[in-house]
Structure formats: C-alpha cells, structure tokens
Amino acid sequence: MSAVTRPGRVCPLHYRYPPGTLTQKPVIVADTIYVIGGLYGNRPALAAIEQLAAAEAQPVTMVFNGDFNWFNIDPAGFAAINTAVLAHHALRGNVETELADDDDAAGCGCGYPESVSDAEVERSNAILSKLRATARSQPGLRQRLGALPMTLTADVGGVRVAIVHGDCDSLAGWRYDESALRNPGGIAAAAADCTATGARVIASSHTCLPVAVRVDTPAGACALFNNGAAGMPNFAGTRFGLITRIAISPATTPAALYGTNIDGIHVDALAVAYDHAQWQSEFSANWPGGSAAHLSYHQRIAGGPGYGINQAMRQGIRISAPLRKQLLATGGIPS
C-alpha cells in the first residue's frame, strides 16, 4: 500500500468540494464572527470562547470550522461539546466526517503529509477509532454531524469570507499549512484561491499550527488566517488556544495577538485562555499515560509546540495594539 493511500494519509475524493461551492451567496451575514477550528473536545476552551464573545460590545456569530471533537471520548463530554457547538454555525472537519462514516479506510481522515511520522498517524487513527465508538452510542448527534456542510461563506461589512476546514479544494487539504506558506508558490496558490472564490478573507484550521498572511490579488489585498487549534496551545511555552476574529470593529481585548485590516474589516487572532488545570484533568481521565492521545499530545498540552508567534505572523500581519501596549509596558519591544 502506497503512503498516500494508507489510512490517516489518504485524502478521499468525497472530501473535495463541488465546483462553485465557495462562490455561492453568503450563508452568514454578521458584524463580528469568531471562527473556531480545532476545539478538539476541550470544554474549558469552549467556556473561555463564550466569555470572550460575551465581553464584545456587539453580538458575536460563532462559526465552528471542524474538528470540534477529538479527545472527548467520554459520553458526557461528547454530548456536551456537540450539543453546544451544533447550536451555532458549524461545518464538519475530517473528524466529524469520519465519525459519521462507517467506512474506516481513511482512518482519521487527516490527510497527513510525509513530514508526519507513521507512528503519529497510527496513533491518530487509534484516537478516531475510540471516538467513533462513542459517537455510535449517540446516533442522533452522529447523524447531525454527517449532515453538516464542508464549507461556509459569510459577509462581514460587505467583505466576503470563505470558511473552510482544510483549504479551498479539500476538507483535509494542507495547502494552508504554515510550511506550505513559506514559499512563493504557496503564497501564489493562496492568492489564486482568493481570486477564484471572490473571498477577501479565508479562514481555515486543520493543520494544528497557526499562520496568518496577507496576499495581493487583482481585486485587492486578501487575508488568509489559519487559527491552528482553539483547544490546544499553539506556541512554545504557552497554554492558550487560538481563534480568528473577523469584524467591522477593531479588537480591543487583551486576548488579541496579531492581525490585519482588509477594506476596513479587522481580522485578528485571539488567544483562548482556558482553565488549564481543568482541561489537563479531563484529558488525563480519558487518555492516561501510555494511551495514543497522551503519547501524541500531552507534551503540547503541557507547554505548547516548538513554534513561535513570530513564525505565525507572515507578510502584512502586524502585532495587535493591545499586545503591543502590553509589551511596551514590560519592555518587551522597542517603542
């Protein structure tokens, strides 16, 4: 069996979107959107996101762009996460797609590239297998997951937003991985996606590491924001998740880390400062030492990946005003 057809690495044909999917009339019209990718079953992170939304001056439309399930193999946790998420706009990631499918040929459906080890791929397949067993015990929720769309489009202040899980071709696409956006070819492909979809903002996740970049197109600048993970640390030495805020008003919260402006629309990465102790307890109860998820994720949950915020901020992305003020006050950056 070739590497690209192995469970966990294969990207099934039905993960690809029909032509024109992302050029349709926006489903969501809002002044402020939170795009929440990779919640991974983290209930404390969900509570922290709800608190961020409650502190906004204007109502927030929450959009969960897939993989809101992962570590929540306990029946109560599975029910709680899905009941809460499905009360909002949501699309399915590879996790939800595979939970609703009886065919396990795709494994976790992650479409992992060769840079991810075989051992890690196998552990992800094992996690999905245990989670699928939980999902099968709750057929009503499982059916609702399978009925979710693979993409969504939004209008924020007249600016078109394309919301995907992977990339603009496939639910499990990796073209918005931070490594793919290091080279001119990757940037050109992202710009082409903006042109093809008519979107001025593309919001993604899937690859587990955040990246934000501003690209030029014939229609003007376009922003691509991959939030990495809402339910896990994204930077070395940290214990907060990350979401993407898209709004007609600037982000004034201290949670704002970096962002850009597209035709008057503010696009920012917000830190999700969840209760780490509570999450560590819930995670360990489901995934004790030696388990697949513990081996793959415990180190990251405890102290973040080997990746820095400076690596996530690419061309055209600026540090947020609240964070800059904080760093100036502590001597972290020059005035």
SVG drawing of the C-alpha trace seen along z (x, -y; Angstrom):
<svg xmlns="http://www.w3.org/2000/svg" viewBox="-31 -54 45 56">
<polyline fill="none" stroke="black" stroke-width="0.4" points="0.0,0.0 1.5,-3.4 1.9,-6.1 -0.8,-8.3 -3.4,-5.6 -2.7,-4.5 -5.4,-5.3 -4.6,-8.6 -2.7,-9.8 -5.3,-9.4 -7.5,-12.3 -10.7,-10.7 -12.3,-12.0 -15.5,-12.9 -13.6,-15.3 -13.3,-17.6 -15.9,-20.3 -18.1,-20.6 -17.2,-23.4 -18.6,-26.7 -19.2,-25.8 -17.3,-28.8 -18.7,-31.3 -22.3,-30.9 -24.3,-33.6 -23.1,-34.0 -24.9,-31.9 -23.9,-34.2 -24.2,-38.0 -22.7,-39.4 -20.7,-42.3 -18.5,-40.1 -17.5,-36.4 -15.4,-34.1 -14.0,-31.2 -13.3,-28.4 -11.3,-25.5 -9.8,-22.6 -11.6,-22.8 -10.8,-19.1 -13.4,-18.4 -11.9,-21.0 -14.8,-22.1 -12.8,-24.7 -11.7,-26.3 -15.4,-26.5 -16.2,-28.2 -13.4,-30.7 -14.5,-31.5 -18.1,-32.1 -16.6,-34.5 -14.7,-36.4 -17.8,-36.7 -19.9,-37.9 -17.3,-40.7 -17.7,-42.1 -19.7,-45.3 -21.7,-43.7 -23.2,-40.3 -20.8,-37.6 -21.6,-34.9 -19.7,-31.8 -18.6,-29.5 -17.0,-26.2 -15.0,-25.1 -14.5,-21.5 -12.6,-19.1 -14.5,-20.3 -14.3,-16.6 -11.2,-14.6 -10.2,-14.0 -13.8,-13.8 -14.3,-10.1 -16.4,-10.0 -20.1,-10.0 -20.8,-13.1 -18.1,-15.1 -19.1,-14.0 -22.7,-15.0 -21.8,-18.3 -19.4,-19.5 -21.7,-18.6 -24.9,-19.9 -23.2,-23.2 -21.5,-23.5 -24.5,-22.5 -26.4,-25.4 -24.2,-27.6 -23.0,-27.7 -20.7,-24.7 -19.1,-22.8 -17.6,-19.3 -13.9,-18.6 -12.3,-15.3 -13.0,-14.1 -16.8,-14.8 -16.9,-13.3 -15.2,-10.1 -17.4,-9.9 -20.5,-9.9 -19.0,-7.3 -18.9,-3.5 -16.0,-3.1 -12.7,-3.3 -10.5,-3.2 -9.5,-6.9 -8.5,-6.3 -8.7,-9.7 -9.1,-11.4 -6.3,-13.8 -4.6,-13.5 -1.2,-13.7 1.8,-14.7 5.0,-12.6 6.5,-15.1 4.3,-13.4 5.7,-10.1 3.9,-6.8 3.7,-6.3 1.8,-9.6 -0.5,-8.7 -1.3,-5.3 -2.0,-7.0 -4.4,-9.4 -6.2,-6.5 -6.5,-4.9 -7.9,-8.0 -10.5,-8.3 -11.5,-4.6 -12.2,-5.1 -14.1,-8.4 -16.2,-6.7 -17.3,-4.0 -18.5,-6.9 -20.3,-8.5 -22.1,-5.3 -23.6,-5.3 -25.3,-8.7 -26.8,-8.2 -28.8,-11.4 -25.7,-13.5 -23.8,-11.4 -26.4,-11.9 -26.3,-15.6 -22.6,-15.7 -22.8,-13.9 -25.3,-16.4 -23.0,-19.4 -21.6,-21.3 -17.9,-21.1 -17.7,-24.9 -19.4,-28.1 -19.4,-31.6 -20.0,-34.9 -20.4,-38.6 -18.8,-40.8 -19.3,-44.5 -19.5,-43.8 -16.3,-41.7 -16.7,-38.1 -15.3,-35.5 -14.6,-31.8 -14.6,-29.5 -13.1,-26.0 -11.6,-23.3 -8.6,-22.4 -8.1,-24.5 -10.3,-25.8 -10.0,-22.4 -10.5,-19.8 -11.7,-19.3 -8.4,-17.7 -6.1,-19.9 -2.8,-21.0 -2.1,-24.0 -2.7,-26.4 -0.2,-24.7 2.5,-27.1 5.2,-25.2 3.3,-25.4 3.0,-29.2 6.8,-29.7 7.5,-29.8 6.3,-32.0 4.4,-29.1 2.3,-28.6 1.6,-32.3 0.6,-32.4 -1.7,-29.5 -3.4,-31.3 -3.8,-34.4 -5.4,-32.3 -7.8,-30.8 -8.9,-34.3 -9.5,-35.3 -11.3,-32.0 -13.7,-32.3 -14.1,-36.1 -13.2,-36.0 -11.1,-38.7 -10.7,-36.7 -10.1,-32.9 -10.4,-31.3 -9.0,-27.8 -7.6,-25.4 -6.9,-21.6 -3.1,-21.7 -2.8,-22.3 -0.3,-25.2 -1.4,-28.8 -0.3,-31.0 -1.6,-34.4 -0.6,-36.1 -1.8,-39.0 -1.6,-38.4 -2.1,-40.7 -4.8,-39.9 -6.2,-41.8 -9.2,-42.7 -7.0,-43.9 -5.4,-42.5 -6.7,-39.2 -6.0,-37.7 -5.5,-34.0 -5.8,-33.1 -5.3,-29.5 -6.1,-29.5 -4.2,-26.3 -6.1,-25.0 -8.7,-26.6 -8.4,-23.8 -4.6,-23.3 -1.6,-25.6 -0.2,-26.9 3.1,-28.5 6.1,-27.3 5.8,-27.9 2.1,-28.8 -1.2,-27.3 -3.8,-29.0 -5.7,-28.2 -6.3,-30.4 -9.4,-31.6 -9.9,-34.0 -12.0,-37.1 -13.4,-38.9 -15.3,-42.1 -16.2,-45.6 -14.8,-46.9 -11.2,-46.6 -10.3,-44.0 -9.8,-45.8 -9.5,-42.7 -6.1,-41.9 -6.6,-38.5 -5.8,-40.0 -2.3,-38.9 -1.9,-39.8 -4.0,-40.8 -4.6,-42.9 -7.2,-45.1 -9.0,-44.3 -11.1,-47.1 -12.0,-48.3 -12.6,-44.8 -10.4,-43.7 -9.0,-40.2 -7.3,-39.1 -6.0,-36.1 -7.4,-35.9 -5.9,-33.9 -8.2,-31.4 -7.0,-31.4 -8.9,-28.3 -8.6,-26.7 -5.5,-24.6 -5.8,-22.5 -9.4,-21.6 -8.5,-20.6 -5.5,-18.6 -7.7,-16.7 -10.4,-16.0 -7.8,-15.0 -5.9,-12.6 -9.2,-11.0 -9.8,-10.0 -6.2,-9.5 -3.9,-8.3 -0.2,-7.8 0.7,-5.4 -2.5,-5.9 -2.5,-7.1 -3.5,-10.7 -1.3,-11.0 1.8,-9.9 0.9,-12.3 -0.4,-15.4 0.4,-15.5 3.7,-17.4 2.0,-20.0 -0.9,-20.4 1.5,-20.9 3.7,-23.5 3.0,-24.1 4.6,-23.0 8.1,-24.1 6.6,-27.0 6.7,-30.8 4.2,-33.6 6.8,-35.3 6.6,-32.2 2.8,-32.5 3.0,-36.2 3.8,-36.4 3.8,-39.3 1.3,-42.1 0.5,-40.9 1.0,-43.2 1.1,-42.8 -2.1,-43.8 -2.5,-47.2 -3.4,-45.6 -0.4,-43.2 2.0,-46.0 0.8,-48.2 1.4,-45.3 4.9,-44.6 5.8,-48.3 4.8,-48.4 7.0,-45.4 9.9,-46.4 9.3,-43.5 9.6,-45.6 11.1,-49.0 8.8,-52.0"/>
</svg>
